[in-house]
Amino acid sequence: MAHPQPRANIARIPAYVPGKPPSTRPGTTAYKLSSNENPYPPLPGVVEAASAAVATMNRYPDMGGVALYAALAERLGVPVDDLATATGSVGLIYQVVTGFCEPGDEVIYAWRSFEAYPIAVTAAAATSVQVPLLADGRHDLAAMAAAITDRTRVVMVCTPNNPTGPAVTQTELDDFLARVPEHVVVVVDEAYLEFVRMDDAVDGVATYRAHPNVVLFRTFSKAYGLAGFRVGYAVSQAPIASALRAVSLPFGVSAVAQAAAIASLAAEAELLERVEALAVERTRVRDALLAQGWDIPDAQGNFVWFPLGDRAGELAAATDAVGVTVRPFAGDGVRVSIGEVEANDRLIEVAATLR
Ligand SMILES: *Cc1c(COP(=O)(O)O)cnc(C)c1O
């Protein structure tokens, strides 16, 4: 009997492996350091704004997201036409490949990088071109530029790179952009932007203003602590932003999510204090691990990377045994989010036993 058959590429979509939930152990607090979430609870004003929006659940959300667009435009100093909001930046990743790739067109990205890239590219029947990271977890931008062919439509630059941690510098990005043909979209995935503390950091807004083919992807999931609500946004010159809006899921960003995002922008000062505390804590954790002799790449996000190869499972099992869930990538390494101080301390203790 003939069954309905999805397109052939659908069977090739890799599964998204979510960070495991914390394993509960009687007598110990369990911690989830497996999904790079913000460990702080939501700010009071944000909870109230979201709660008020819950009362409107019988209505569709504002499809144009007018208030959220206005708040973002004001915050970033950009025209509303240069913005596209979406259901998290994962939504934007799907939208950019859907909007710009014909089947078989190529999307270049570093590997290992964010695991939603191969999923979205395959779902769109486009072709992934994965360019290996350098040994220290950085993007090999020279090799990525050299990989561009006449089938290339999109290049993703994940900075800071999830899961390895380093970020590209403005100088590196400028040199790279000078080598990319103008018709190729360059996504600068800045999911961890707020955690970056380095010299010559990328100024995304200045970069998109100078380059009509650059689009920034940002999210409320990490620094802003709204991972559960699914809000992200793109910033680019109007033609790309308009294409991203055109292929978006109608009414994708809920009224509750829009309200929480707007309230978060209003509470930005308090949120960014927490981000600063996490950045300081990140340095403490990385320094402790370096002192133990681990080879931890520069960490510009809210996580550290253990390039463990075949020993990835070993570290994950050891932290699991003390109630700390991390994110192993089999055969490659382990990513550990910066979380509560107690959780980070347990990680440091366990890591010492494995040296
Ligand atoms: C977490 C993450 C995202 C997006 O997350 P959303 O929750 O979909 O906004 C995008 N890119 C990278 C590199 C990430 O780590």
The ligand as a Gaussian input file, in Angstrom:
#p B3LYP/6-31G(d) Opt

LIG

0 1
 C       20.391000      29.088000      22.545000
 C       20.862000      29.468000      21.174000
 C       20.013000      30.020000      20.203000
 C       18.597000      30.228000      20.349000
 O       17.806000      29.985000      21.185000
 P       16.286000      30.409000      21.195000
 O       15.873000      29.949000      22.511000
 O       15.637000      29.695000      20.048000
 O       16.235000      31.880000      21.001000
 C       20.520000      30.394000      18.993000
 N       21.792000      30.251000      18.709000
 C       22.644000      29.740000      19.593000
 C       24.072000      29.643000      19.228000
 C       22.211000      29.324000      20.846000
 O       23.065000      28.790000      21.699000

